[in-house]
Amino acid sequence: MVSSLAMGGAERNIVSILPRLQRTGIDCRLVSLNRRRDGPLAEHLEHHGIERFDLAARRMLDPPAWRRFAQLVRDQEPDLVHAHDLDTTIYAAITRRRLGLPAVMTRHVIEEPHGVLRANIRAGAALMAARYGFDRIITVSEAVRQRFSRLARIPVSRIETIYNGIDFTPFSVQYDRVATRAALGLGADVPVVIMVAVFRPQKGHEVLFDAIPRLQEAVPDVQIVLAGDGDLRPQLTLLAQPYGDTVRFLGQRIDIPALLAASDVLVLPSWQEALPTVLIEAGGAGLPAVATDVGGAAEIIQDGQTGYIVPPGAVDSIAERLITLLQAPEHAATMGQLARKRVSAMFSIERQVQHTVALYERVLSDYADRQ
């Protein structure tokens, strides 16, 4: 279950893992609450032949949508429901309590959105649903596991970390680095720092911008390439104006493996993360990364070996680490190769599938023993 097929990290992982689960013999269905925020992932899902049921929910707890879901459960007779975000966590928990259906949830975020009353109520409801409505909880990093245990007051023993994985095939392709750069208007030899992230406050784009003056002093011809888009685009464009052509906005891209292959180092100055997929992708591309010590970033990057971990908001540290990598390309290449070995071993989609199937089997076995 997922709210919609927007272009987010959790949604990308769901669309990637479902066909692979299907190939293990699991008969998969996807249930979404609505299609309002659907992106290209919806077409990708259709291409793989995964059947989708949409509840056309107008809001989180929409009585007609709930009735449609309850009827769907009766008609399809699933063995297990797996929820992947805040709103579907609540649906799945109610289903388990009222219909007795085994339920699993994955926690893809480290914090729920708070602020306005409505968001606080939804966050509280999701935590209560997690506490009482699931047989097992999956978290995407150990940092999320520890944090969620405290937030929801759930014993750590009920929570299991299964790292999100990616398909490394696109990162093994030999892309034409010079041609990719030329298409972006970049010289073949200029130092390129790439940041791949949605334009939202948690990603820390402004921290990277604050590091640019010091970076330019040491590496005058450096180029900062931003792949992504979002609500903060106007504000970030304004913040980048003093740096002229040094900062390039590429918009939303689907050619991330080629962009990473054409870059020298990836930076992720986030204030908040769960398990940043882009750090796994950078490793897959043999690219060292400089990232802030939030969420599961340090579970991906070995500081000083496959990249660098710095404190959140540490502008000078970010600049120093980027300068180190840009001024020592052989050192950066060695780090990148070590990063590739690490992520290939720990964060493959095949490994995620294997651990997910094993968890399903344990949940269903425990359920059968209780009957």
C-alpha positions in Angstrom: 0.0 0.0 0.0 1.1 3.5 -0.8 -0.7 6.9 -1.0 0.2 7.5 -4.6 3.0 6.9 -7.1 4.7 10.3 -6.8 8.4 10.5 -7.7 9.7 9.9 -4.2 12.3 7.6 -2.8 9.8 5.2 -1.2 7.7 5.1 -4.3 10.7 4.4 -6.5 11.7 1.5 -4.3 8.2 0.0 -4.2 8.0 0.0 -8.0 11.5 -1.5 -8.2 10.9 -4.3 -5.7 7.4 -5.4 -6.7 8.3 -7.2 -9.9 11.2 -8.9 -8.1 8.9 -10.1 -5.3 6.6 -11.3 -8.0 9.4 -13.4 -9.5 9.9 -15.1 -6.2 6.4 -16.5 -6.4 4.6 -13.9 -4.3 1.4 -12.7 -6.0 1.6 -9.0 -5.6 -1.0 -6.2 -5.8 -0.5 -2.5 -5.3 -3.2 -0.5 -3.5 -3.0 3.3 -3.7 -5.2 5.9 -2.0 -5.4 8.1 -5.1 -3.7 9.0 -8.3 -3.6 12.7 -7.9 0.2 12.9 -7.5 1.1 10.1 -9.9 4.3 10.5 -12.0 6.2 8.4 -14.4 6.4 5.6 -11.9 2.8 4.6 -12.6 3.7 3.8 -16.2 6.7 1.8 -15.0 4.5 -0.3 -12.8 2.1 -1.0 -15.7 5.0 -2.0 -17.9 5.8 -4.8 -15.4 2.2 -6.0 -15.2 1.6 -5.4 -11.5 -2.1 -5.1 -10.9 -3.0 -1.8 -9.1 -6.2 -0.9 -7.2 -6.8 2.7 -6.5 -9.2 3.7 -3.7 -9.9 7.3 -5.1 -9.6 8.6 -1.5 -10.3 12.3 -1.2 -8.5 12.6 2.2 -6.7 10.4 4.7 -9.7 8.8 6.3 -12.4 8.8 3.6 -15.3 6.5 4.6 -16.1 5.5 1.0 -12.5 4.7 0.3 -12.3 2.7 3.5 -15.3 0.7 2.4 -13.8 0.1 -1.0 -10.6 -1.1 0.7 -12.5 -3.4 3.1 -14.4 -4.9 0.1 -11.1 -5.3 -1.9 -9.6 -7.2 1.0 -12.6 -9.6 1.1 -12.5 -10.1 -2.7 -8.8 -10.5 -3.1 -8.2 -12.5 0.1 -4.6 -11.4 0.6 -2.4 -13.2 3.1 -0.6 -10.1 4.2 -0.8 -6.3 3.8 2.3 -4.1 3.7 2.0 -0.4 4.2 4.7 2.1 3.1 3.7 5.6 4.2 1.8 7.5 6.9 -1.8 7.4 5.5 -1.6 3.7 4.4 -0.1 2.8 7.7 -3.4 3.9 9.3 -5.5 1.9 6.7 -3.5 -1.2 7.2 -3.5 -1.0 11.0 -7.3 -0.7 11.0 -7.5 -3.7 8.6 -5.5 -5.8 10.9 -7.5 -4.9 14.0 -10.9 -5.3 12.3 -10.3 -8.0 9.7 -7.5 -10.0 11.4 -5.2 -9.7 8.5 -1.4 -9.9 9.1 0.2 -6.5 8.5 3.7 -5.2 8.0 4.8 -1.6 7.6 7.9 0.1 6.4 9.1 3.3 7.9 10.8 5.3 5.2 11.2 8.5 7.1 13.0 9.4 10.3 10.4 12.1 11.5 6.8 12.8 10.7 5.9 16.2 9.4 4.8 18.5 12.2 3.7 22.1 12.5 0.0 22.7 11.8 -2.6 20.9 13.9 -3.7 18.7 11.1 -0.2 17.4 10.5 0.3 16.8 14.2 -2.9 14.8 14.4 -1.9 12.6 11.4 1.5 12.0 12.9 0.1 11.0 16.2 -2.4 8.7 14.6 0.4 7.0 12.5 2.5 6.4 15.6 -0.5 4.8 17.4 -1.3 2.7 14.4 2.3 1.5 14.3 2.2 0.7 18.1 -0.9 -1.4 18.0 -1.6 -2.4 14.4 1.3 -4.4 13.0 2.9 -7.8 13.3 6.3 -6.4 12.3 7.8 -3.1 11.4 10.6 -2.6 8.9 12.9 0.4 9.0 15.2 1.5 6.2 18.2 2.2 8.4 19.4 1.5 11.9 19.1 5.2 12.7 15.4 5.1 11.8 15.0 1.9 13.8 16.3 3.5 17.0 14.5 6.8 16.5 11.2 5.1 15.6 11.4 2.9 18.7 11.6 5.9 20.9 9.0 8.0 19.0 6.3 5.2 18.9 7.3 3.6 22.2 7.8 0.2 20.5 10.4 -2.3 21.6 13.4 -2.4 19.3 12.8 -6.2 19.1 9.6 -5.6 17.1 11.5 -3.6 14.5 13.8 -4.9 11.8 16.2 -2.9 9.6 16.0 -3.9 5.9 18.0 -1.5 3.8 16.4 -0.2 0.7 18.3 -1.6 -2.3 18.8 -0.4 -5.9 19.4 -2.1 -9.2 23.1 -1.5 -10.0 22.8 -2.4 -13.6 22.4 1.2 -14.9 25.5 2.2 -12.9 27.7 -0.5 -14.6 27.2 1.1 -18.1 30.2 2.9 -19.6 28.7 6.4 -20.1 30.4 8.9 -22.4 31.5 11.4 -19.7 32.7 14.0 -22.2 29.5 13.9 -24.2 27.3 14.1 -21.1 29.2 17.2 -19.9 29.0 18.8 -23.4 25.3 18.4 -23.4 25.2 20.2 -20.1 27.5 23.0 -21.3 30.4 21.8 -19.1 34.0 21.5 -20.2 35.6 18.1 -20.3 38.1 18.9 -17.5 36.2 21.3 -15.1 35.7 20.0 -11.5 32.1 19.1 -11.1 30.2 18.7 -7.8 26.7 17.2 -8.1 23.8 17.3 -5.7 20.8 15.2 -6.5 17.8 16.1 -4.2 14.3 17.3 -4.2 14.1 21.1 -3.5 12.8 21.0 0.0 14.1 22.5 3.3 15.4 19.2 4.7 18.0 18.8 1.9 20.2 21.8 2.9 20.8 23.3 -0.5 21.5 26.6 1.2 24.3 25.1 3.2 26.0 24.1 0.0 25.6 27.6 -1.4 27.2 29.0 1.8 30.2 26.8 1.1 30.7 28.0 -2.5 32.9 31.1 -1.8 35.5 29.0 0.1 35.3 26.3 -2.6 35.8 28.8 -5.3 38.9 30.2 -3.6 40.6 26.8 -3.7 39.0 25.5 -7.0 38.2 28.6 -9.1 36.6 26.7 -12.0 34.4 24.5 -9.9 30.9 23.8 -11.2 27.9 23.0 -8.9 25.3 20.9 -10.7 21.8 20.5 -9.1 19.5 17.7 -10.3 16.0 17.9 -8.9 13.1 20.2 -8.5 10.5 21.2 -6.0 8.6 24.0 -4.2 11.8 25.7 -3.2 13.0 26.3 -6.8 12.3 30.1 -6.8 14.0 30.7 -3.4 17.0 28.6 -4.4 17.4 30.3 -7.7 17.5 33.6 -5.9 20.1 32.3 -3.5 22.3 31.1 -6.3 22.3 34.3 -8.2 25.5 35.7 -6.6 27.4 32.7 -8.0 26.4 33.2 -11.6 27.2 30.3 -13.9 28.9 28.3 -11.1 25.5 26.8 -10.1 23.5 25.0 -12.7 19.9 23.9 -12.3 19.1 20.8 -14.3 15.6 20.2 -13.2 14.0 16.8 -12.6 16.2 14.2 -14.4 15.8 10.5 -15.2 19.4 10.1 -16.3 21.0 10.2 -12.9 23.5 7.3 -13.6 24.9 9.3 -16.5 25.1 12.5 -14.6 26.9 10.8 -11.7 29.4 9.3 -14.1 30.1 12.8 -15.5 30.7 14.3 -12.1 33.7 14.2 -9.7 32.0 14.2 -6.3 28.5 14.1 -4.9 27.4 16.3 -2.0 24.4 15.9 0.3 24.2 18.6 3.0 20.9 17.4 4.4 19.4 18.4 7.7 17.3 15.2 7.9 17.4 11.8 6.1 16.3 8.2 6.7 18.4 6.3 4.2 19.5 8.7 1.3 19.3 6.6 -1.8 21.4 9.0 -3.8 24.4 8.1 -1.6 23.9 4.4 -2.7 23.6 5.5 -6.3 26.8 7.6 -6.0 28.7 4.6 -4.7 27.3 2.5 -7.5 28.7 5.0 -9.9 32.1 4.9 -8.2 31.7 8.4 -6.9 32.9 9.6 -3.5 30.4 11.6 -1.5 30.4 14.3 1.2 27.3 14.0 3.3 26.0 15.2 6.7 25.7 12.9 9.6 22.0 12.5 9.6 19.8 9.4 9.5 21.5 6.4 7.8 24.1 8.4 5.9 26.9 7.0 8.0 25.6 3.5 7.4 26.3 4.0 3.7 29.5 6.0 3.8 32.5 4.9 5.8 34.0 8.2 6.8 37.5 8.7 5.3 37.3 5.5 3.3 34.4 5.8 0.8 33.6 9.4 1.4 33.3 11.9 4.2 30.7 12.4 6.9 30.4 15.9 8.4 28.1 17.5 11.0 24.8 19.0 9.8 25.2 22.7 8.8 29.1 22.5 8.9 29.7 24.8 6.0 33.5 24.9 6.4 33.8 21.1 6.8 31.7 20.6 3.6 34.0 23.0 1.7 37.2 21.4 3.1 36.1 17.9 2.2 35.0 18.9 -1.3 38.3 20.7 -1.9 40.2 17.6 -0.7 38.5 15.4 -3.2 38.6 17.8 -6.1 42.3 18.6 -5.6 43.3 14.9 -5.3 41.5 13.1 -8.1 43.4 9.8 -7.7 42.5 9.8 -4.0 38.8 10.5 -4.9 38.9 7.6 -7.5 40.2 5.2 -4.9 37.4 6.2 -2.5 34.9 5.8 -5.3 36.0 2.3 -6.0 35.7 1.4 -2.3 32.3 3.0 -2.2 31.2 0.8 -5.2 32.3 -2.4 -3.4 30.5 -1.4 -0.2 27.2 -0.5 -1.6 27.1 -3.4 -4.0 27.5 -5.8 -1.1 25.0 -4.0 1.3 22.4 -2.2 -0.7 21.4 -4.4 -3.7 17.7 -4.8 -4.6 18.3 -8.5 -4.6 19.4 -8.4 -0.9 16.3 -6.4 0.0 14.0 -8.8 -1.7 15.6 -11.8 0.1 15.2 -10.2 3.5 11.7 -9.0 2.8 10.5 -12.4 1.7 12.1 -14.0 4.8 10.2 -11.5 7.0 6.9 -12.2 5.3 7.4 -15.9 5.9 8.1 -15.3 9.6 5.0 -13.1 10.0 2.8 -15.6 8.3 4.3 -18.5 10.3 3.6 -16.7 13.6 0.1 -15.9 12.4 -0.6 -19.5 11.6 0.7 -20.6 15.0 -1.8 -18.3 16.7 -4.8 -19.7 14.9 
